[in-house]
Amino acid sequence: MKKVILILTAIIGCIILNSGFTNLTEAKHKTIKSKFATVNVTATNSTTDGVYVKLENNTSGGVYSFFIPPNSPSGTVIGQIPENGDVYTVTLTSTGGAHDMWVYWEHQSQVTGLTVSGMSIGCSSCARINIFN
């Protein structure tokens, strides 16, 4: 009889402890969502060729890839990047012929590709790409 009471007491104790800890762990697990500010990467492409865009974050190593469709009007949003002062290497590659390519303050005329290093483009007035001619 002592063994039966001892076993029942142990089982009841385990049930009480288990339900108590379950409530504690449920109370401790909360999902915290943080929101990072982003900026739109905008482009203009007045040519009949598409242009591939690769933005490599030199600070974090992250890579963003976008595509600028042919005949994209001014201000076309092609993607988003974090709003910060990180430095990027920007690579543009035409799917066709040579064009004038502009990224923020850097440009080259009549090229099929453009690579620019050291650009802080994480601001809305900076993340602009223009392809023409």
C-alpha positions, -999 to +999 in steps of 0.1 A: +000+000+000+029+024+008+044+017-026+010+024-044+006+057-025+043+066-032+039+059-069+006+078-072+022+108-053+051+107-077+028+106-108+006+135-095+038+155-086+052+150-121+019+161-137+017+192-116+054+201-122+051+194-160+020+216-164+036+244-144+068+244-165+048+242-197+030+274-188+063+291-179+079+281-212+049+293-232+051+326-214+088+330-222+087+323-259+077+355-277+084+363-313+101+396-318+099+410-353+122+438-362+118+459-393+147+473-412+143+503-433+149+497-471+153+519-501+140+512-536+166+506-563+152+525-593+162+523-629+156+538-663+163+518-695+154+535-728+171+507-748+157+475-764+182+454-743+177+442-707+204+448-681+214+425-653+223+442-620+245+427-593+250+447-560+276+431-537+277+445-502+314+449-494+306+453-457+284+423-451+291+402-482+255+401-492+246+400-529+215+414-545+206+406-581+180+425-602+170+428-638+162+460-657+137+452-685+140+468-719+122+502-723+117+507-685+104+542-678+122+565-654+118+555-617+110+518-623+116+500-590+137+469-597+142+459-560+151+470-525+183+471-504+188+481-468+190+518-460+225+523-447+259+536-455+274+502-465+297+502-495+288+482-526+304+470-558+278+475-586+280+454-618+258+461-648+257+437-678+238+443-710+219+414-726+227+430-760+247+458-774+267+486-759+249+515-741+256+545-719+254+532-683+250+554-652+251+544-615+246+573-591+278+594-598+297+569-621+291+565-658+306+551-690+295+555-726+290+527-751+298+498-729+282+463-725+291+462-689+301+485-660+316+476-626+320+503-600+334+497-565+331+518-534+296+531-538+274+539-508+241+536-526+218+527-496+198+560-499+168+568-520+186+594-541+217+572-545+202+539-557+195+550-593+206+533-625+202+548-660+207+529-692+203+548-726+216+551-762 
